[in-house]
Amino acid sequence: MTRLLEWLGRGFLGLLLAFLYLPLVIMGVMSFNRSPFYQLPIDWSTTWYSQLFANAQLMSATWNSVTIAVTTTIIATALGTAASIALFRNEFPGKRILQVLLFPPIAIPWLITGTAMLVFFFWVGIGRGPHAILLGHVALALPYVIVVVSARLQTFDPQLEEAARSLGANQWQVTRRITLPWIMPGVIAGALFAFAVSFDQFVVSYFLATPGQATLPVEIYAAIRKGFTPEINAVSTIIVVISMALMLLTARFFSFGGER
Amino acid sequence: MAHVSVRNVSRSFGAHKALDDVSIDFPDGGFYALLGPSGSGKTTLLRLIAGFDFPDEGQIAIDGDSVERVPVEKRRIGMMFQNYALFPNMSVRDNVGFGLSVRGEPRHKMAAEVQAALDLVQLGSLGERRPHQLSGGQRQRVALARAFVTRPRVLLLDEPLSALDKALRVDMQFELKRIQREIGITTIFVTHDQEEALTMSDRIGILRDGRLVQEGPPDETYERPGSAFAATFLGDANICEGIAIEGGIRLANGTEINIEKPVKGCTRCAIRPERIRIATSGAPIPAGDNRLHGTILRRVFAGNIITYFVDCSGLELKVLVQNDGSIQPYINDAVRLHWSKASTVPIVSD
């Protein structure tokens, strides 16, 4: 009986992994197939990769995406970490309300947020374009960073800050030498979230992009609408490999949330 | 080394008055224990002296400089925390050197001072360890070295021994005292443990509900408690209540208790349990001693000490007897108790 359950469990796990990874694997394999119509047997080739690198539109969209994601990550992580530390250290009227208000943006559908941002940005004169996308992405990523960093701060003993101050350390020295080293795993995790939110972002980017200045997801969507080419498989495969490598590397160096 | 003075300091948290008009002088180079139950305001006072918090009213001065508005990082104090608060991401050496490094002290000078501090707390060889690789007693020594290596004007200790087990605690009491004497630093020590306060300090201040109720050297504070609270919190005491008569008090059962230095109108007195003797049958009782007849109600054997609870016509007295090998009375034995007039302390307040 227990053996049966064990096998059922393993089977379930296998199905789950297959469900998650099979589409990605097929996409990866097909990006190396010369036939654009998924014909078997596979005729191995890197032709789609050469075409991809020759496709100026996709390449520029990739460059846009990377720039915006990196900038979003830096800004959102810095702001979010500072905000988390401020919320952790200080008591002020309305603190609870502020903390509660940080969560709903995560739950509000991006379609709604995107529409609202588009309307608002036009109204205040920011308009559309890469700067608007960046602004929107930072706003979207910020709550994730604050939630993750605050969770890590919950494991921080505030008496360590007091001890450092009693030894003559000023606010900045306390933050840099005591608080930041402790919450660093949370900061890295928050940065990863910020990067992912920005790099994967389609809806908000789609609303805020101007023609010729789109991000990669927007460009992929446009390309699929015109007619699917396996170049998309190639660029997606590259993205999957890089993101997974990034994730595994981070997981290797930091155990999220746990004690070091 | 410095002299610390606290003048008329009050601090409230909401409606709760944590400190109420407290004035204390902490002598230069002395070891001062702030003793009190939890909620008595002793930790609040320590945090005010440290500079983590500021008083609502009153002055705090270190060596005559008014510091009550100076933040902690500028006060040049050293503090040791109850849970030590060692920096987990740093080695022992870096923990101890932290205060010197934030002051921008040159590296070679710093290394020598850190090593000297580690040697003083007998941890000279453990500099590269991380805090989690140390025992409780070792962590405590690191915390102490870290607190004094910057040559602070005052050393503040917040229940530093409470996290240690009993045997280690006694060792560390001596150790702490030795190091304090060696560097001669003014030390203020917060504790709820009366034994710690008595054995370690030069002066004791007893706090209760945010007020200083008594202050003085340990022996004097123990021998002449001014209040029922001081008598029972610092050590143990039998409190007898009656009506005031010439030279003492008369209890409800008619017994008169004589006091050597009576206070006019005083209706209570305290007698330490170890001062009461049980007279062996037929043995003479010194003239002038207070004497009572009683029956032993309970007996608690603790090896070196036997504690008796004796009923003296309605008055229950606690008596400590050294287990010196002589024949000791047992439950229901009728006994004669006596103690000197000098051991009877008048109690004038709660």
Interface residues (C-beta under 8 A of the other chain):
Chain A: D157 Q159 L160 E162 A163 A164 R165 S166 L167 G168 A169 N170 Q173 R177 I178 P181 W182 R260
Chain B: A50 F52 P71 V72 E73 K74 R76 I77 G78 M79 F81 N83 A85 L86 F87 P88 N89 F98 G99 V102 R103 R146 A147 T150 L156
